[in-house]
Amino acid sequence: MIEGIWAALFIFMLAGFTGYEVISRVPVILHTPLMSGSNFVHGIVLVGAMVALGHAETPVEQAIGFFGVLLGAMNAAGGYVVTERMLEMFEKKKQGKGGG
Amino acid sequence: MVEHLIQAAYFLTALLFILGLKRMSRPHTARSGIVWAGAAMGLAVLVTLLSPGLHNFGLMIAAIVVGGALAWISGRKVPMTAMPQMVAIYNGMGGGAAGAIAAVELLRGQIESTGLIALAVTGGLIGAIAFSGSMVAFAKLQGLISERPMVFPLQQVVNFIVLGASVVLGVMLLTTSDNVTFIAAFFVATLLFGILMTLPIGGADMPVVISLYNALTGMAVAFEGFALGNAAMIVAGTVVGAAGTLLTQLMAKAMNRPLSNVLFSGFGQESAAAAGEVKGSMKAIEIDDAAIMMGYANKVIIVPGYGMAMAQAQHKVYELMKQLEERGVTVKFAIHPVAGRMPGHMNVLLAEAGVPYEKLFDLEEINAEFQTAGVSIVIGANDVVNPAAKTSPGSPIFGMPILDVEASENVLVIKRGKGKGFAGIENELFYRDNTRMVYGDAQGVVNDLVQALKKL
């Protein structure tokens, strides 16, 4: 069984190809929402910041950790709202057209 | 047991992120994609609270609530036209969070191997650049600082020295990773580099830069994921890093400019020299005449640009489309890949106003149609319809694919004033014999056109 850094490198490679494939055949109209969506996805940095703050001991570490969680939470929450607002319009419009 | 639960939840999170992004890449499933990804994020956050050995829960919850609420409210309130800078600022915050993780982990000095320290430092470097760079991008797009490229003598040299300093400090951290002074100096130099790197980039290139920083933040998150041994961060960060890199390339390609050119050329600066000798004059037209021209055309192609977004004119443009269609005129929209501030920016705005996306056409799809159109109406676009991109090799936009509006029988251009576009270049299109100019704010002018059409 592979472990540690090697397992991580394999994940890295496969995830890299996945990201490339997911985007590669996307219509231009969805580029902005997708950029916004991927912006939301890297908001997962929040969990890392939580772990970092959770391990922090000195006041300086705590302050930086707090700052990190704050920023991470803003990335996640803001990224979600903005993306959802953009994509909502695509959905609404489709229904409107179907109805009329 | 708890460890397995956490890993299982992270596994599910990573899977849902990928499936969510996949769904976001099709118009009819797009909305559900973000909901899936959102659920995954919630799950990951909840399960992380269970991690063994964590302290500071009070601070943690406070930061999540305050940060989450602030971003949620501002994200709800901001107008759709301001979306690009919102993406920029939230993205920068992710980069900042990655930098903060690196700082805390380095200060604690508990990272086991030099290899992992190197990854943490690299992630910190990239994250901090994305943070300060995105803040500058935000400030430029929000109009807090000038959108023009900021250039000073020896800029490249200074930038290179600052970057060199942060790399050297980063390497020094490999051996003395818990030295507070080095850590502080490393982040100061890196943040400074992010600012310096973004200042010389003009407003027109911001979409590419935001996309680049988005990819960088993804990479930074992945690197910190390695340092923390967090697979969800590695997968999500790498997926975003790869997807963002591809997206950045697509955008740069649409502008026909290599990325290095976007980053290092101080675009819009050199053009002052290249501008000048255009023959002929710009010919204005009255609103009523413009309305008649459109009302009796067989086909009208609307070319929106950033001016439409600035003036919040998308709803009026929708009304214009309706009026014309009631008169039996075929209406199509021609969307240049880099119209507005992000690829797809125009599509999002027009979608908001209710224009069906079947009427929106890409450059390749629509270019052949201009010659059969009675009227092309350019609303607040400039560089993306500038024939100089085809005809004058000296122009800074030479080689960029443009919308071929001059091929149509008549061209109407709505423009705020007689100034130049972002790239700061004269536009010969405005001087063509079949071009007529309507000066004014896009929203006001389009509204007047709608009223005039109603009276026809």
Interface residues (C-beta under 8 A of the other chain):
Chain A: I5 A8 I11 F12 A15 G16 F17 T18 G19 Y20 V22 I23 S24 R25 V26 P27 V28 I29 L30 H31 T32 P33 L34 M35 S36 G37 S38 N39 F40 V41 H42 G43 I44 V45 L46 V47 G48 A49 M50 V51 A52 L53 G54 H55 A56 E57 T58 V60 E61 Q62 I64 G65 F66 F67 G68 V69 L70 L71 G72 A73 M74 N75 A76 A77 G78 G79 Y80 V81 V82 T83 E84 R85 M86 L87 E88 M89 F90 E91 K93 K94 G96 K97
Chain B: T13 F17 I18 G20 L21 K22 M24 S25 R26 P27 H28 A30 R31 G33 I34 V35 A37 G38 M41 A44 V45 T48 L49 S51 G53 L54 H55 N56 F57 L59 M60 A62 A63 I64 V65 V66 G67 G68 A69 L70 A71 W72 S74 G75 R76 V78 M80 M83 P84 M86 V87 I89 Y90 N91 M93 G94 G96 A97 A98 G99 A100 I101 A103 V104 E105 L107 R108 Q110 G115 L116 V180 I210 S211 N214 T217 G218 A220 V221 A222 E224 G225 F226 L228 G229 N230 A231 A232 M233 I234 V235 A236 G237 T238 V239 V240 G241 A242 A243 G244 L246 L247 L250 M251 I335 P337 M342 P343 G344 H345 N347 V348 A351 E352 G354 V355 P356 Y357 L360 D362
